[in-house]
Amino acid sequence: MATEVKVPTLGESVAEATIGEWLKKPGEAVKIDEPIASLETDKVAVEVPSPVAGVMGEYKVQVGDTVEVGAVIATIEDTTAAGEATQVEERSQPQPAGEIAPAAAPVQAENDDVITMSPAVRRAVLEHHVDPTTIKGTGKDGRLTKEDVLAAAKAKQQDAPAQHAPSPAPTPAPAAAGERREERVRMTRLRQTIAKRLKGAQEEAALLTTFNDCDMSAVIAAREQYKDLFAKKHDIKLGFMSFFAKAACLALKDVPAANAKIEGDEIVYHDYVDISVAVSAPNGLVVPVVRNADAMSFAEIELAIANFGKRAKEGTLKMEDMAGGTFTISNGGVFGSLMSTPIINPPQSAVLGLHRIEDRPVVRDGQIVIRPMMYLALSYDHRLIDGREAVTALKIIKEAIEDPMRILIDL
């Protein structure tokens, strides 16, 4: 009996997805709740588990197809009942070694004889694409065993003429000198969504960016002094992101417009700070949310960000991990960026861009000295945030990083 596999509920307001990858091939054994396919939604990849244990059956859709919630995408052939019958027979009747008890899997041969196959034999037939009617069984009463199928598959590979052998995947010929080529690759659903949202942000919001530079000496010294104790106590490294997250919370408290959003003709202010942290994933940029960052400790923020980064690489982030967010921090410095103008993440009104740290000459007390400097960028929606507010917010962040004591005393 075949069991249908349907697209599960994908999350609030998500009605469809794209088949990204099949994780099981037809004929392969499948355990209950084992992932058989990966779906690409607007934000994350979602795995589809098997509702029953059995054998992977027929694909109803192909990679790249768009499917709606509840649509049938494949079937699982349930072999549980057959397996139980086999076990009962094996317990009640001794059999020679290597012999497989019959199960309800008959195949009609050309001479009208019926070939009965156990689940193990049936799986082997499907996997190796052999015709069971052409194989001589060595089991009890001439029944097929798994070893018979494997031997037939091996013989088929050795004896098949070259013209019937499966053709190897075509290898592109080396390009001739001066030859120009093009390759077309369909955009993933995640990349399409990123493109639409970022373009929509440019068209809808009145984007403007203000810049400042920041002396990282104090934060670097603090990390160096306390990194071992911090890691020992909290089992996580002390990074820069927790400092910037706490500094941003100070700024957003003093400049609430940077933590607000526009809905229709109203401004919605938040008395909490949910920071979206831009994380690079295999399929594109994702922005999981560190909720109530203003009430979290440095260690809690670092643990949350590290967990999101790990899950982003594994593709296990969920829709709810990226829902909401009142302010975004994007760290292009990890890729070597010196300066950029980040784009806000709608419906948020501001985003903080971090960049690489490099030694630069600066003037301190009338002397030219070398300091580890970072350029900061705050992009904001000018419809909601005035220039004075944006500059003030970025200045608060800069001062908190250059003097971390401000974070501790809420200054």
N, C-alpha and C positions, 0 to 999 in steps of 0.2 A: 504494500500500500504506500502510495506517495503522499507526502505531507508538503503543503505549499509553504514557501518562505515569503513573507510579506515585508514591505518597508515599514520599520517601526516608527513610532512617533518621534519626530526630530527636534522638538522644542517649540516654544511659543512663537507663533507667527511664521514658522517654517513649514511650508507645505510640500516642497519637492526637493530632490537631490539628484546628483549625477553618479552613475556607477563609475567609481574610480578604479577598482581593482577586484578581481576574483581571487580569493584566498584559498579556495579549494577547487580542484578539477573534477569533472564528472568521473565517477568510479572510485574516488577516494573515500576512505572511511571518515566519518564525521561524528564527533562526540556531541552530546547535548550541550547547548550554550557555547559551543566552539565557534569563533568567527568564521564565516564563509565568504564574506564580501565586505568591501570598504566603500562607503558612500561619501561623496563630497557635498557638503552643504555650503551655505553662504559664508560660514565662519570656520567650521571645523570638519574633520573627517570623522565619520561615525561607522563603527563596525556593526554588521548585521549578524547576530548569533543564530545558530541552528536551533529550531524549537524541539528537535528530537535527535536521538542517536540513530545513525544509519549510514547510508552511502549517498554521496553527492550525486544528484540526478541531473536533470536538464536545466540549462540556463534559459530563462524566458526573455532576458534582455542582454544586451552586450555592453562592454565597457564604453563609456561616453554617452550612453542613453540617459535621458532625463526621466525620472520616475517620481510618482506622487506617493504620499503617505498611504499605506494600505495596499499598494500595488504588489502583485505577485512577481517576484524576480527569479525564483528558482524552485526546484522541488528536491526533497530529501526522501529517498526510498528507505522506509523504515524496515529494518531487518530484525527488530527485537523479538518478534513472535517466532520468526524462523530460527533465530539463535537459541531461544528457549527450548523449542522442539528438538533441536539438534542435541542440546545438552542432556535432555531427558533420555533420548535414545542412546547417547554415548554411555550414560550411567547404567542403563538397563541391559545393554548388549555389548560385550567386549569386542574390540575390533583390532585388526592388525595395525602395526605401527605405520604412521603416515597416511592412514585411511580417513576420509572425511565422511561423516554421516550425512544422509540425504536431507535436504530441506526443500521447502515448497518453492522451487524455482525451476519449473519444467521448461524445456526448449524442444520444439518439434523438429525432428530431423527429416531429411528428404525421403527416407524409407518409412516414414510414419512412426518410427520409434520415438519415444519420449525420453529426453535426457534430463535427469533431475540433478540440480546443483545446490550445494550448500552455500550459505552467505559468503564464506571465504573464497570458494571457487568462483562465485558470481562476481565478486569484486576483482579477482585476478583476471577474469575474462574481459571485464569492462576496462581495466587498466591497460592491458596489453593488446586489446583490439584483435582478439583471435576468435575464430569460428568454432564454438564447442562441438558442433556436429561433425567436424573433421578430425577430432582428437579421440584416440582410443583410450578409454579409462582403464586404470590398473587397480582401482579400488574394489571393494566387495561388489559382486554382481556386475562388474564392468563399469562401475560409477567413476566419474571424474574426480580426481584429487587436485589440490592446488599445485602439487609437483608436476602433474600431467600438463596443466596449463602453462606453467613456467617453462617446462621443457619444450612445449610446442611453440611458445613465443620465441625462445632462443633459436630453435631450428628455423623458424620463419625468417628471422633476421639473417641467418647464415646462408640459407638456400635461396632467398629471394633474388631474382635477377636485378642487375644494376638499374634497369629502366623502371623497376617498380620500387626501388629503394626511396625512402623519403628524401626529398631534395633538401640540401642544407639551406639555411637562411641566406638569401642573397647578400653578398658583401659588396658594398659600393666600390666601384672602381676608383683608383686614385685619380684625383683631379689633374687634368693636363695643365701644363704651365700656362698661366694667364686665364684659365677657365674660371668662371664665376658661377656659384651655385646658390640655391635658395632651399630652405627647409620650412615647411608649414607645420606648426604644432598647435593643436586646439588649446585654447586657454582653459585652465581649470575653472570650476565654478568659484573657488575662493579668489583667484586672480581677477575674474570678471567682476566680482563684488567689490574688491579693493579698488579696481579702476572706476567703477561707478560712484562709489562713496567719495573717493578723493576728488574726482571731477565735479561731483555734486557740491562738495564743500567749497571748491573754488568759485563755482557759479552762484551759490546761495549766499555765502558769507562775504563780508568785506574784510579780506585778509590783510594783515599787516604784521611785520616782524620787527621787534626791537632787540638789540644786541648789547652784550656787556662782556667783560672778561673777568676771570676769577682766579685768584691766587690759591692754589691747592695745597700750599705748604702745611697749613694747620691740620687739614684732614689727613694728609699723608703721614704726618708725624703722629697723629692720634692712632691711626691704623697700625703703624709700626710699633708703637708702644704697647698697645693692648691686643694685638691680633692673636697672640698665643693664648692669653687668658680668655678672650672672647670665644675662640674656637673650642677651647677645653670645656667651658661652661655651657655653651649653647650648641655645640656640634655643628657649627656653620661658620664660614669665613666672614669677617667684617669687610663689607664692600663699600663702594662709593654710593650705590643707589639708596641705601638707607639714610645716608646723610642728606642727599638731595630730596628724598621723599619727605623727611621731617622738615627740611628747610622750606619746601613747597607748602607744607601744611601751615607754617607760620605766615607765609605770604598770602595764602588764600584766606586765612582768618582775618588779616588786615585789609585785604582787597577782595571782598566777597563776589564782586562781579566776575572775577576770573574763575570762580567756582560755580558759576550759574549757567543757565541756558535759556534760549528763547523758545517759547511755545506760542505760536500764533502772534497775538499782540500783547503777550504777557512775558515777564521775566520770572523764571523760577530760581530762587536762591536755595542753597542746601546748607544745613547746619552740620554736615558731616563731609568728609573728604574720602572719596573712592577713587584711587589713583589707577588709571589704566597704564600698564607698563608694556611698551612695544617690545615684542619678542620675535626673533627670527625663527620661523619653522620651515621644514622642507618644502612646503607648498606655498609659502609666502609669509607676509607679516601678520601676526595676530596680536591682540591687545587684551590679555586677561586682566582682571581687576583685583587690586589689593583693597579690600573693603575696610572702611573705618581706619584708614592709615593714620589719621590724627590721634587715635587712641591706642595705637600699637607701639611696641618697643622696637628698638633697632633690630634685635634678634628676630622678632616676629616678622618684621618686614623682609629681612634677608631670607628667612626660611620660606616665606610665601613666594618671593621672587624666584628663588632657586627651584622650588617645586614646580612653578609654572614653566620655567625654562626647560626642565627635564621632561615634563609632560608634553610640551610643544614639540620637542625633538622626537618623542615617541608617538606623537599624533593622538594622545589620549585626552586632550583638553575637551571639555564639554561646553555646550551652548551657554549654560548658566555661568560658566567661568568668565565669559566675556560680555555678559549683559550689564548694562548700566555704565558706571564710570562718570566722574564729574571733572576730571583733569587728567592729562596724559603726560608721561615722561618718556622721551625717545632718546636712546643713547647711541648715536651714530659713531661715537668715538671708538667703540669696540671694533669697528671696521676701518678705522683710520681717518674718519672725516675730520677736517679742520674747522669747517663752518658750513652751515646749511640753514635753510628756511623751512622748518617742518610745517606740515599741513595739519590743521585741527581735525579732530576725530568727532564728526557730528553726532549728537547735537551739542557737544561740549563747545566752550567758547575760547579755550586756550590750550596750548601744548608747549612744554619745555623741551628744548633740544640740547643735549649734551654732546660734547665733542672730545677729541683726543687731547691728552695732556702733553705739552711740550715745553722744554726750557726756553724761556725768552728773556731778553733784557728788559727790566722795568726800573723805574726810579723809586727808591725808598729813602726818605730822609735826605734828599739831595744827592744820593749816591746811585749809580747805575749798578744793579745787582741782577743775578740770574735767578729766576723763580719758575717753578712748574706752573704754567698757566693753562687755562681752559677757556675757550669762547663759549658763552651761553647765548641761546636764542629763545625768545618767547614770541611765538606766533599767536595772534589773537583775533577775534571777531570784532572789528571796529564798530559794528552796529550796537554792540553791548558794552564794550570796554573802551574807555577813552585812553588816549596816549599817555596821559599823566598816570592813570591807574596801572597800565601795563609796565611802564618804566619803574614805577614804585614797587610793583610785585617782583620784578626781576632784580631790583636793587636789594630787596629784603633777602632774596635767595642768595645773592652774591655775598652779602654781609654775614649771613648765617654760616656759609661754607668757610669764609675766611676767618671767622671767629665762632667755632662750634659751641662755645659757652652760651651763646645767644639761644641756641636750641634748648639747652638744659634749663635756662631761667625764663624761657618764653618771652624773649625780647625781640 
